Amino acid sequence: MLVEEIMKEKVITLSPEETIEKALKLLHEHHIRHIPIINEENEVIGIVSDRDVRDASPSIFDKETDHEELKNPIRSIMTSPVTTVHPLDFVEEVASIFYEQEIACVPVTRDEKLVGIITEKDMLYTLIQLTGTHVQSSQIEVKVINKPGILPQVTQVFGKRKVNISSVLIYPYKPDPKYKIIVVRIQTMNPLPTIEDLKSEGYEVLWPQMPGIPS
């Protein structure tokens, strides 16, 4: 899946000379957590989060303040430089950026111009779609030998029952690198016949463990 498929194209932005007060107002009005800061050429030169604005705002318990801090320009608190991604980048690669850099939002640019934005909420919803958990389905986990061609062999078993596959994920089997786990979500509430087919073909089903049926 590509970034352009999940990014929001309507982005709330500010110029660096706008006030912190303006940023605070936009964050509340649009229920967002990040605002890219752009120059006259629509290039991203910074970004501010709700936390940045909150930290720069006077305390509600400080009765002596006249809230002059809110009149300061947004450039005084923005983060720069900014990590950006391209619309044709893969969503999986963006997820690794979120994790490695511990960020919750990335602007999307093309030819250095802002064209969209992706947040951690967008990434979470995409993960739900990729795993197939947004549709009614049953999950089956199969332990298989880690060798080329094993995936089509396993999915061929699912094809016998003519059930739709919502998603397929593969991850390592930590106790032994010679094996891996294939996680398949199928659109049926009764996975028992498919599980029996897998077992009859010699595959070890790790999940679900059905009562009375050996793995």
N, C-alpha and C positions, 0 to 999 in steps of 0.2 A: 504494500500500500504506500502511495506517495503522499508527501506533505500537502500538496495542492488539493488532495481529496478530503482533508479534514480541517484545514486551516480556516480561520475566520477572516474574510476579506474586508469587512467593515471594521476598521481599527480606530479607536479613540486615541488621538495623539495630542501633543502639546509642543510648542516651540520652547526653547531653553529660557526665554525671557518671561514666559508666563509665570504667575505666582504659585507658591505652594498652596495658597488658598483655592486657586482655580483647580489644581490637581485634586485636592480634597473633595471639592464639590463634584467633579466628574466621577471620581471613584464611588461616591455614594449614589449619585444619580443613575449610573449605568451598572452598578453592582459588579464592578470589575476589581481586579487586584493589581494590575500592572498597566502603565501607560508609557509607550515608546515616545522618546523625545526626538523630533526631527528638525532638520534645517529647511531652508527655503527650497532646496532641490529634492525634498522628500527622502533624504538620506537619514538613516538612524544614527544619531550621535550619542544617545544615552537612553536610559530607561529608569523609571521610578516605580516602586512598589507601594502598596498600602502601608507597609511597615516603615518604609523610608519617610513617607509623609507623616505617619503617626509619631515617629521619633522626633521629627522636626517641629511638630506642633506643640504649643504650650499645654501644660497639664490643666485639666478642668478643675483641679483642686487649688490651682494657684490664682487666687483672687487679685493679686497685685499686678499681674501681667496685663498689658494692653494689646496682646496678640499681634504685635508688630512682626513677630517671626513669620507669620503667614504671608506677609508682603514680600518676603525674600523670593528671588527668582528660582525657578525649579532647577536650573543648572547647578545651583549650590548644593543640591542633595542627590542629583542623578548619578547613576552608576555608568561609568564609561571606561574602556570601550565595551561594546555589547556583543555577545555571541549571537550570531544569526544563522539561519539555515535557508536553503534554496527550495523552491516549490517542488523540484524534481528529486529531492533527497528522499530516502526511504524513512518511513515512520519509525522502524526499528532502530535506525541509526540515531534519530532524534531522542528516542527513549534512553539510549546510552549516554547522550549528552546531558540530559536531565539528571541522570544518576551520578555521573562522574563529576559534574560541576556543581551539583546540589543546587540547581535552579528550578524555578517553577513556571518559566515562561520564556519563549524565544520568538523574536520577530522574524518574519519570513521576507527575504529580499530577493529581487531579481535585478541584475545590473546595478546593484547597490541601492535600489529604490525599494521602499517599503511596499509590500503587496499583501501582507497578511500577518497573522499572529497565531501561535499555538500555546496553549496552557496545559498544565498538568491535568486539569479536568478533561480536556480534549483527549489527552493521551490515555487516561483511564477508560474513557468511553470507547476508544478505539481498541484497547485491550479486551474489553468485554465483547466487542464485535468479532475480533480475531479468534477468541477462544470459543465463540458460539454460545456463551452462557445467557445471551439475551433471548434465545428461543427455547421452547420446551424440548428438552433432550435428555439423553442418558449418557453418562461418561464411562468409558471402558479403558483401562490401562493394561497394556500388554507388554510383558518383558520379552525382548527378542535379542538374538545374537547381533552384534554390531558388525554388519557386513553389507556391501553394496547389493541393492536389489531387494532388500528385505521388506521395505515399505509397500511396494506393489503386491508382494506376496500376501501380506497381511490384509490389505484393503480388498483383495480379491475374495477373501473369506466374507467380508461384509457385503460384497456385491451379491452373494448367493441369496441373501434375504431381501434384496432390493430395498434397503433402507437408505434414506438420504444421510450423508455425512455432513454435519454442520461445521466441523473443524478437525484438524489434525495437528498435534504438537508432538515434538520429539525432544527428550532431554536425557542426559546421561544417567546410567544406573551407578550410583556412587560406590556401592560395595565392590563392584567388579567392572572395570572399563571395557571388558569384552562384550558387555551387554548394554542395551539402552531401553528406554521406556517409550512406547508409542501410545499417546493419549488420543483417543478418538471419541468425538461426541456424535451420537446418531439420533435422528429425530424419531424416537420411539420411547414410550414409557415402559416397555417390557423388553429389556436387553437380554433376557435369559436365553432365547433361542440362538442369538448371535454368540453369546458366551459359550454355549454348548458346541457350536460350530468351531470356534477358535480352539477349544480344548481338544476336540476330536482331530484337529489338524496338528496337535502337538504343541500349541502355544500356551505359555503360562500367563494366566490372567491374574493380575495383582489387585485390580479393583473393577467392579465390586466383588467382594467375597460373599457369594450367595450361601445361605444356610444349607448344610447338607451336601454341598457340592465341593469336592476337593479341588485345589488350585492346580 
